[in-house]
Amino acid sequence: MLKQVLEVYDLLDDARITGSRVADYLSRRGLDRIEVETIRGEGGATDFIKIVIPGNDGRLNKGEAPTMGIIGRLGGIGARPERIGMVSDADGATTAISCALKLADMKDKGDILNGDVIIATHICPDAPTRPHEPVSFMNSPVDMQVMNQYEVDPAMEAILSVDATKGNRIINFRGVAITPTVKEGYILRVSEDLLDILTWTTGRPPRVAPITTQDITPYGNELYHMNSILQPCTTTDAPVVGVAVTTATMVPGCGTGASHEVDIKEAGAFCLEVAKAFSEKKCRFFDEEEFRSMVKRYGRMNILQTMGEG
């Protein structure tokens, strides 16, 4: 998958890149279900792009295979004119678009997944930055509620949310880590199936990114969030797992020259292998029986998907 990552990185590293140009690039490679919508906010405009790749036995073909969602999380791929070039925060979008391109190339060679895959992200080469401790973050031209509206599709039955997760002191290695599964306000145990796939695709023992209750609540509630990797969980009942592209040292989201293509390849390969296994019903994000037992014993935690009280 490194070939696709290099292609996509070169495509996105452009001051004039737009969602439409990305869609044209993917359509020339055989993908024909692509939506692009430009949304304007207080910090400028961004192009949301959604790519749907139908599976042989997917819902679009009235089949029984479940639908996988892959979301590329970021504020923007660039911070122009303040910074020239691609920023570290672009890793989520690069991974998501690379997954779409790889699936297109697989389809061309006769390999089609059982289930549908929906890939969503947004393209903004000139997003604003914002202060954040311990290092500065990228901001987004639109607020998080709008991002979730255009990136979280109701048809997604499980979601992998990919985000550069480098601006912190608690993850001290370079590569890829996954979070525990989050569903309806509960932080659940880490999926054993996902740990297996992470091990196979990286060739290393699996790494898990620590998360807190604050991280799974909506942005704007004045609580500290490590980053936006788990924001999709605030607007869906589907299980969500974060796929964190990490570094051994703190790197600001607005830092340029700070993306590592091999790490992005690992994140993308993991997402694709999960999509394959999930569509074949060989990968569980959580234990459904245990989840029902938790809700029965302790009640629903959906309030954590809202702004809460006070």
TORGUGU-826534 format. One record per residue (C-alpha): residue in one letter; residue number from 1; x, y, z negated. Coordinates in steps of 0.1 Angstrom, whole numbers, plus 5000, padded with zeros to 4 digits. Example, Ala and Ser with C-alpha at 12.3 -4.5 7.8 and 13.67 -1.06 7.14 Angstrom:
r;k;xx;yy;zz
A;1;5123;4955;4922
S;2;5137;4989;4929
This chain:
r;k;xx;yy;zz
M;1;5000;5000;5000
L;2;5030;5023;4998
K;3;5026;5031;5035
Q;4;4991;5045;5030
V;5;5003;5065;5000
L;6;5031;5081;5020
E;7;5006;5089;5048
V;8;4981;5104;5024
Y;9;5007;5124;5005
D;10;5020;5139;5038
L;11;4984;5147;5048
L;12;4974;5164;5016
D;13;5007;5184;5012
D;14;4994;5212;5033
A;15;4983;5247;5024
R;16;4955;5245;5049
I;17;4942;5210;5041
T;18;4904;5207;5038
G;19;4880;5179;5030
S;20;4869;5179;5067
R;21;4904;5173;5079
V;22;4907;5143;5054
A;23;4874;5130;5067
D;24;4886;5133;5103
Y;25;4918;5114;5095
L;26;4899;5086;5078
S;27;4872;5084;5106
R;28;4900;5079;5132
R;29;4911;5049;5112
G;30;4876;5033;5113
L;31;4856;5047;5084
D;32;4823;5061;5094
R;33;4804;5067;5061
I;34;4820;5099;5048
E;35;4804;5130;5033
V;36;4821;5163;5027
E;37;4805;5192;5009
T;38;4821;5226;5000
I;39;4811;5239;4966
R;40;4821;5273;4954
G;41;4826;5282;4917
E;42;4840;5310;4896
G;43;4876;5299;4904
G;44;4872;5295;4941
A;45;4860;5266;4963
T;46;4867;5230;4967
D;47;4856;5202;4991
F;48;4841;5172;4976
I;49;4845;5141;4997
K;50;4828;5107;4993
I;51;4837;5076;5013
V;52;4815;5045;5013
I;53;4830;5012;5026
P;54;4803;4986;5030
G;55;4810;4950;5019
N;56;4800;4918;5036
D;57;4775;4910;5008
G;58;4771;4945;4994
R;59;4740;4964;4984
L;60;4740;4983;5017
N;61;4736;4949;5035
K;62;4710;4939;5010
G;63;4735;4915;4994
E;64;4742;4906;4957
A;65;4778;4917;4953
P;66;4782;4947;4929
T;67;4794;4981;4939
M;68;4828;4994;4928
G;69;4834;5031;4922
I;70;4868;5047;4924
I;71;4871;5084;4914
G;72;4901;5105;4919
R;73;4902;5130;4890
L;74;4920;5163;4892
G;75;4916;5201;4890
G;76;4933;5206;4924
I;77;4960;5192;4946
G;78;4977;5226;4948
A;79;4980;5259;4928
R;80;4987;5282;4956
P;81;4998;5310;4957
E;82;5012;5306;4922
R;83;5029;5273;4931
I;84;5040;5261;4966
G;85;5034;5225;4974
M;86;5015;5195;4958
V;87;5011;5196;4921
S;88;5014;5167;4897
D;89;4976;5168;4891
A;90;4971;5157;4927
D;91;4978;5120;4918
G;92;4942;5112;4913
A;93;4931;5124;4947
T;94;4961;5109;4964
T;95;4953;5075;4949
A;96;4917;5076;4958
I;97;4922;5086;4994
S;98;4950;5061;4997
C;99;4926;5034;4986
A;100;4902;5045;5013
L;101;4929;5044;5039
K;102;4941;5009;5028
L;103;4905;4996;5029
A;104;4902;5010;5064
D;105;4934;4993;5075
M;106;4923;4960;5059
K;107;4889;4962;5077
D;108;4907;4967;5110
K;109;4927;4935;5103
G;110;4896;4915;5094
D;111;4897;4917;5056
I;112;4864;4931;5042
L;113;4854;4930;5005
N;114;4823;4913;4994
G;115;4808;4944;4977
D;116;4805;4980;4986
V;117;4832;5005;4975
I;118;4824;5041;4969
I;119;4854;5065;4966
A;120;4850;5101;4956
T;121;4873;5130;4948
H;122;4878;5166;4958
I;123;4903;5185;4979
C;124;4915;5220;4968
P;125;4950;5232;4978
D;126;4946;5265;4958
A;127;4931;5257;4924
P;128;4937;5279;4894
T;129;4958;5269;4864
R;130;4949;5271;4827
P;131;4967;5270;4793
H;132;4968;5237;4775
E;133;4988;5222;4747
P;134;5015;5208;4749
V;135;5019;5218;4786
S;136;4998;5238;4811
F;137;4970;5221;4830
M;138;4954;5226;4864
N;139;4920;5241;4863
S;140;4892;5235;4888
P;141;4873;5260;4910
V;142;4841;5244;4896
D;143;4831;5232;4862
M;144;4831;5196;4850
Q;145;4793;5192;4853
V;146;4795;5200;4890
M;147;4824;5176;4895
N;148;4805;5148;4879
Q;149;4775;5156;4899
Y;150;4794;5151;4932
E;151;4818;5124;4922
V;152;4797;5100;4900
D;153;4773;5081;4923
P;154;4743;5063;4908
A;155;4752;5033;4930
M;156;4785;5028;4912
E;157;4781;4997;4889
A;158;4816;5001;4874
I;159;4840;5030;4877
L;160;4878;5033;4878
S;161;4887;5070;4871
V;162;4922;5078;4883
D;163;4940;5108;4868
A;164;4975;5121;4863
T;165;4980;5117;4825
K;166;5014;5133;4819
G;167;5008;5163;4797
N;168;5008;5146;4763
R;169;5031;5133;4736
I;170;5014;5099;4731
I;171;5022;5081;4764
N;172;5060;5078;4767
F;173;5066;5056;4798
R;174;5064;5061;4835
G;175;5040;5041;4856
V;176;5003;5032;4852
A;177;4982;5025;4821
I;178;4945;5018;4817
T;179;4921;5029;4789
P;180;4897;5008;4770
T;181;4863;5005;4786
V;182;4838;5033;4778
K;183;4801;5028;4781
E;184;4772;5049;4769
G;185;4792;5066;4741
Y;186;4810;5034;4729
I;187;4847;5028;4732
L;188;4849;4991;4738
R;189;4877;4966;4737
V;190;4902;4966;4766
S;191;4890;4942;4793
E;192;4911;4911;4795
D;193;4904;4908;4832
L;194;4917;4943;4839
L;195;4948;4936;4818
D;196;4955;4905;4839
I;197;4952;4925;4872
L;198;4973;4953;4858
T;199;5000;4928;4850
W;200;4999;4912;4884
T;201;5000;4944;4904
T;202;5028;4961;4884
G;203;5049;4930;4875
R;204;5051;4944;4839
P;205;5033;4937;4806
P;206;5001;4958;4807
R;207;5001;4992;4792
V;208;4971;5008;4775
A;209;4965;5046;4772
P;210;4951;5055;4737
I;211;4919;5075;4737
T;212;4898;5091;4711
T;213;4861;5099;4706
Q;214;4868;5135;4717
D;215;4881;5123;4750
I;216;4847;5106;4759
T;217;4826;5137;4751
P;218;4818;5164;4778
Y;219;4841;5192;4785
G;220;4830;5226;4771
N;221;4821;5214;4736
E;222;4852;5231;4721
L;223;4868;5197;4713
Y;224;4903;5187;4723
H;225;4905;5164;4753
M;226;4937;5146;4764
N;227;4925;5153;4800
S;228;4895;5147;4822
I;229;4902;5111;4830
L;230;4870;5098;4811
Q;231;4846;5126;4820
P;232;4827;5104;4844
C;233;4815;5084;4814
T;234;4795;5113;4802
T;235;4770;5111;4831
T;236;4766;5074;4838
D;237;4755;5042;4821
A;238;4781;5022;4841
P;239;4813;5011;4824
V;240;4842;5035;4830
V;241;4879;5027;4827
G;242;4906;5053;4831
V;243;4936;5046;4853
A;244;4963;5069;4840
V;245;4994;5077;4861
T;246;5019;5084;4834
T;247;5055;5097;4828
A;248;5080;5092;4800
T;249;5082;5130;4793
M;250;5056;5157;4793
V;251;5049;5171;4828
P;252;5026;5200;4834
G;253;4997;5193;4857
C;254;5007;5224;4877
G;255;5043;5211;4881
T;256;5054;5206;4917
G;257;5078;5179;4929
A;258;5065;5158;4900
S;259;5045;5130;4918
H;260;5060;5096;4921
E;261;5048;5077;4951
V;262;5056;5043;4938
D;263;5035;5049;4907
I;264;5006;5061;4928
K;265;5010;5029;4949
E;266;5007;5009;4917
A;267;4976;5027;4906
G;268;4960;5022;4941
A;269;4970;4986;4943
F;270;4954;4980;4909
C;271;4922;4997;4919
L;272;4920;4977;4951
E;273;4926;4944;4933
V;274;4899;4953;4908
A;275;4875;4961;4936
K;276;4881;4927;4952
A;277;4876;4908;4919
F;278;4847;4928;4908
S;279;4829;4924;4941
E;280;4834;4886;4937
K;281;4820;4888;4901
K;282;4854;4876;4888
C;283;4862;4907;4868
R;284;4843;4919;4838
F;285;4847;4955;4825
F;286;4830;4945;4792
D;287;4812;4917;4774
E;288;4775;4924;4779
E;289;4763;4902;4751
E;290;4787;4918;4726
F;291;4776;4953;4738
R;292;4740;4944;4732
S;293;4749;4931;4697
M;294;4767;4964;4689
V;295;4737;4985;4700
K;296;4713;4963;4680
R;297;4735;4966;4649
Y;298;4746;5002;4651
G;299;4722;5020;4675
R;300;4728;5039;4707
M;301;4757;5063;4710
N;302;4744;5083;4739
I;303;4746;5115;4719
L;304;4784;5114;4727
Q;305;4775;5118;4764
T;306;4759;5151;4756
M;307;4770;5185;4742
G;308;4756;5174;4708
E;309;4741;5196;4681
G;310;4753;5230;4669
